[in-house]
Amino acid sequence: MYYNEVDQYIKHKLKVRHYYRYMDDSVILMKDKASIKLVREKLEQFIWNELRLKFNSKTNIFKSKQGVNFCGYKINEYRMKLRDKGKKKLKAKVKYLTNQIKLGKMSSKEAKKYLCGHYGYMKYANVYSLKRKLFA
């Protein structure tokens, strides 16, 4: 319920062009540090005055070169990669499924079903070499 109020405030009152949110994970992209600091300050005031909420400890300002973690991806100004945690889970799943196939407990067609979610997750990221390594 709270997020709609915050979304409306950011888009219509603060006029932020590049604001993205998925569930409780959000990112604001701006060209300069002074602008983002001003937006952050106004947003902090709004969520406290109107909703009696505060930012959590993970709220930070990053340079675009440094990148930001958002929805399971590490996004910087040039590419979008899978976060290390996501890669680790994917590698473990592929290893497990490969062993199941070798033991004859599962066919490769069945194993592929278990990877559909991971395929969708990888679809948006720069993972060419990871795909070659895991699925070649």
Contacts in CASP RR format, 6 or more apart in sequence:
PFRMAT RR
TARGET T0000
AUTHOR 0000-0000-0000
METHOD contacts of the structure
MODEL  1
MYYNEVDQYIKHKLKVRHYYRYMDDSVILMKDKASIKLVREKLEQFIWNE
LRLKFNSKTNIFKSKQGVNFCGYKINEYRMKLRDKGKKKLKAKVKYLTNQ
IKLGKMSSKEAKKYLCGHYGYMKYANVYSLKRKLFA
2 47 0 8 1.000
2 51 0 8 1.000
2 53 0 8 1.000
3 21 0 8 1.000
3 24 0 8 1.000
5 50 0 8 1.000
5 51 0 8 1.000
6 43 0 8 1.000
6 46 0 8 1.000
6 47 0 8 1.000
6 51 0 8 1.000
7 19 0 8 1.000
7 21 0 8 1.000
9 43 0 8 1.000
9 46 0 8 1.000
9 50 0 8 1.000
10 16 0 8 1.000
10 19 0 8 1.000
10 28 0 8 1.000
10 39 0 8 1.000
10 43 0 8 1.000
11 19 0 8 1.000
13 46 0 8 1.000
14 39 0 8 1.000
14 42 0 8 1.000
14 43 0 8 1.000
16 28 0 8 1.000
16 30 0 8 1.000
16 39 0 8 1.000
18 28 0 8 1.000
18 29 0 8 1.000
18 30 0 8 1.000
19 26 0 8 1.000
19 27 0 8 1.000
19 28 0 8 1.000
19 29 0 8 1.000
20 26 0 8 1.000
20 27 0 8 1.000
20 28 0 8 1.000
20 29 0 8 1.000
20 70 0 8 1.000
21 27 0 8 1.000
22 70 0 8 1.000
22 71 0 8 1.000
25 70 0 8 1.000
25 71 0 8 1.000
27 68 0 8 1.000
27 70 0 8 1.000
27 75 0 8 1.000
28 36 0 8 1.000
28 39 0 8 1.000
29 64 0 8 1.000
30 36 0 8 1.000
30 39 0 8 1.000
33 61 0 8 1.000
36 61 0 8 1.000
37 61 0 8 1.000
40 59 0 8 1.000
40 61 0 8 1.000
44 54 0 8 1.000
44 55 0 8 1.000
47 53 0 8 1.000
47 54 0 8 1.000
47 55 0 8 1.000
48 54 0 8 1.000
62 68 0 8 1.000
64 76 0 8 1.000
64 77 0 8 1.000
65 76 0 8 1.000
65 77 0 8 1.000
66 76 0 8 1.000
67 74 0 8 1.000
67 75 0 8 1.000
67 76 0 8 1.000
67 77 0 8 1.000
68 74 0 8 1.000
68 75 0 8 1.000
68 76 0 8 1.000
69 75 0 8 1.000
69 83 0 8 1.000
72 82 0 8 1.000
72 83 0 8 1.000
72 85 0 8 1.000
72 86 0 8 1.000
72 121 0 8 1.000
73 80 0 8 1.000
73 81 0 8 1.000
73 82 0 8 1.000
73 83 0 8 1.000
73 124 0 8 1.000
73 125 0 8 1.000
74 80 0 8 1.000
74 81 0 8 1.000
74 82 0 8 1.000
74 83 0 8 1.000
75 81 0 8 1.000
79 126 0 8 1.000
80 124 0 8 1.000
80 125 0 8 1.000
80 126 0 8 1.000
81 125 0 8 1.000
81 126 0 8 1.000
81 127 0 8 1.000
82 90 0 8 1.000
82 121 0 8 1.000
82 122 0 8 1.000
82 125 0 8 1.000
82 127 0 8 1.000
82 130 0 8 1.000
86 121 0 8 1.000
87 130 0 8 1.000
90 118 0 8 1.000
90 121 0 8 1.000
90 122 0 8 1.000
90 130 0 8 1.000
90 134 0 8 1.000
91 134 0 8 1.000
93 114 0 8 1.000
93 115 0 8 1.000
93 118 0 8 1.000
94 115 0 8 1.000
94 134 0 8 1.000
94 135 0 8 1.000
97 106 0 8 1.000
97 111 0 8 1.000
97 114 0 8 1.000
97 115 0 8 1.000
98 111 0 8 1.000
100 106 0 8 1.000
100 111 0 8 1.000
101 107 0 8 1.000
101 108 0 8 1.000
101 111 0 8 1.000
122 130 0 8 1.000
122 131 0 8 1.000
END
